[in-house]
Amino acid sequence: MAGALEGVRVLDCTQIIAGPLSASLLSEMGAEVVKIEPLEGEPWRLQAELLPKESRQFLTQNRGKLSLAVDLKHAEAPELRDRLIQWADVIITNYRPGVAESLGLGYDSVRALNPNVIYCECTAFGNKGPNAQRRGYDIVAQAVSGVATSNPHIRDGIPQIVGFAPADLVTGFSMAMGICGALYHRALTGEGQRLDASLLGTAMFLQAGTREILALDGETRTSWLAQLDEMRSRGAAIDELYAAKRARAPELAGNVYYRIYQTKDGHIAVGCLGPGPRARFRQALEFRDPRYEAGFESTPQNVRRVGDELTALCEGKMRAESTDYWLERLDALDIACGPLKFVEEMASDPQVAANEYLVEYDHTLFGPLRGPAPVVKMSGTPTRVQRASPALGEHTDQVLCGLGYSEEAIAKMRDGNLVG
């Protein structure tokens, strides 16, 4: 059976993570994706190379695509570029504002040649405002948005970021979602449109702290900002800033219901959201929580004191028994829980195998690869990994033939260093 996006043609003019991921996700739904790369390859190919022009990072973000290596700055590039624009249903870019325009790939230029195109641009900070021209990656988005400071870990006085590039990855999924919506709209109306996404916008969306009840939270935020400004003005260390932030949420000190515990022989994650699961957790560990009882004095000092005492109590109880013991006991009370694992252990995990969450496919240079299956399974229009990530320029001849170029014309382009 064909994928939901069978017949949709995507021109992927992106690099690194967010943009490439969005195009790869579209390929898993059946789209034909041509990745445009400079003759030397995009930077992600050159990051910790396993083979020349091949890196683990590139393999991860670019499976399912055809690779066309082309110098878009070449004097003879415009004719080929324009054919590609006219070929595409969807064009994705993630240049800094102004770069796409200099290459003839800005929205206005693209729309003039292909009025019904769906054009999706991803930037670091958005295409307006004082930081629009700044280069940025996931680590910068985490830092400027508050994601980094929402992670409580500090090492040698340096805040630690979330390691799996959340702004990049969620932006990639969001772009793919938006493009699918735009394709549906075009199917109904015949109209194309422009889509804009940014790492900063995604990073803001990810955080609960951006969601305010204005009548209740505004004063709290203003008070914290004043304290933060005062502390920074006197050179407070990051540890002090984090401690001040934690002090404003004393209930976090006693978060015994949603955390990872050490057991006798490992670790276990426990999640109890809502009064029912929390009551069952107290039953499982045989303790009482005064904070849920009538008459509790809910001053910040008392909340913190009781929270610290409960944390020590629960930690001690969990360490006294094995992970398997606690899994059996918590499962019996219908409490969400699971053992702590490393990702390498998941290759032989029976739950992963039963749901086919890992699939195998072949790479031109590396041979067999194994990686995550498409995140969403569809019964009528199945998702699938079309192919592994392409070698640099692996499909140049195939793509150009599909655009109507003869073998002689392609050979001339290659001899002139227009394509590779």
Phi, psi and omega in degrees: 000147181281154175286165183298331182255020177305131181093347177279133183248126187241128173258112186261104180250051187232167181220163175072249192239296192302305181297309178304320179298317181300318180292323178296320178298321178295323178296326180292341175264008173109354182292150172270118186244123174254120179266123177272126178228149171295162186301332180274355182093153180288156186305329183292336174293331190263007182270106180056063185297136173270322169228163177306126179069017180224125178230160178298321181297319180293319178303320186293321190263354192232019180290153177090002188251163167258140182254127173241113179270120184210142176268098183290349176268356180295146182300332182261011183287328188305322182295315178293316179304316182292325175297319178296319179299316181290333179288329194277144165272327184227135174235129181241131177229155171217039174285163168295150179308131179105331183289316179301320179297321181292337179265003183077019182245016175289162186300316182298318179294318180295315182294329178297328180269331186219081189301333185261013183291150170259118188244118182243121180246133174243130176236174178284314189240006189094160185266013175231167173092172187295339182255010185301326184273357184280142173284145179202149176234183183305317182299323179289318178299319177298319183291311187282343185265342185104352178300317182298319181280350173280344174273118191284003189268135177233138177230120181053040177080007182245126176299143181257134180279167171286127196284340188263021176058061185297323180296317178297309187294315181291327175297319178300314178296320182294321178297316178298319178298314180297320179296319178298319177297319179293324177295321177296316178299319179294324178297329180277324190242343186081002185264134168273181178192171178257138175240140178234133176225156178213154177295322179296315179300318178296314182299323176295316183298328185290343191257131177298332183293348177273352183259102185251143161270105194302323182289339184252324191262343185300316181294321179297316180295317180299318179297317180294320180296322177295317178296318180298318179296319179296316182294318179294324183295336178258011173078031180299142178287161182298327178299320180292320178297315180296319180296321179295321178294316180296325181297338179279353177227071186299336181295339180292337180295333182246038180281079182271351188263346186216086187190176175256132180248149169275136175252187180297327186229020180172216179218156180217138176266138179232133178230115179233101180249118182107157185295324181298304178301324180293322177296320179291328177293319176297323176295318182296320183263356176057061174217162176247151182241103183302336183294341180258010183251150180300141177086003180294133179278105190266040173289153179306321182294317181288322177300316180292317181299310181294321179298318178295320180295318179293322179299311180298320180297310183292321178299318180296317179297317182293323180291343185281344184229166183282165176300315180299322178300313183289325177299315180295317183291316182288323176300320181297335179257013177057049178252129180297125182200163177187151181286150177281128182228164168263152186299330180297334179288342187285344180298332180248015182285128183296329179291319176297316181295317183298325182262003179054049179280348172240137180231159179247145178205165188254140176252144184304320184258323187268345185081216184295134174238154172232136180202178181298140172289163172309140188295324182251131174261139182232128186284322184271328180230081191300141170275152180198160172275111184293320181193167173289174175299147185277151167291156183302121179070014184302328186245019182305309182297319181298315182293315182293323175299320178294337177272358176101008180279143177279165177301322180295319180293322179294317179299322179293319177299317182292318178298328181271008179062029173277320179233164178222000000 
